[in-house]
């Protein structure tokens, strides 16, 4: 970064920013026919709220989930009656993770 003031004097500096591992919500398979596997990383143990919204923004599912420090995998198996595009939102105390998914009805 270089800065020049009104008198024409200039100065510069650089800043290095180290970004730690981003926490993302992975969902597979996507699209799914009813079984959803969700993976995420956590710095500590706790509980979160999982919500699923349809494309109209209507909440169609909610579940409280417990998680552990480190890598987490949550498997949900009862979505065979759903069909369409949905958004999964995993809500923690201080942040949330989200992912858009597609569910295909087997019937």
C-alpha positions, 0 to 999 in steps of 0.5 A: 500500500502506498499513500501520498499526502497533500505535500507530495510526501509518500510512504508505503507498507505491506501487510501479510494476512494469514487465513486459517482453514475456512469452515465450510459445510460440505454436503454429499451426495448432491443431488441426493435421493434422501440420504444427506451427509454433512461435514464441517469442522469445529474448534470446540464441542457444542450444539447447533440448529440445522434448518432446511428452507425451500426456494420460497424461503419457507422452513421445512425442517429443523433439527438440533445437532450436537457436534464435537471439536474437529471434523464432524459428519452428520447423516440424515436419512429421511428425505426421500419424500422431498423433491426440489432445491433446498438450502441447508443452514447450520446455525451456531452461537456466533456464525452459520454455515449454509449450502444449497442442495437438490433432493430427488424424489424416488417415487 
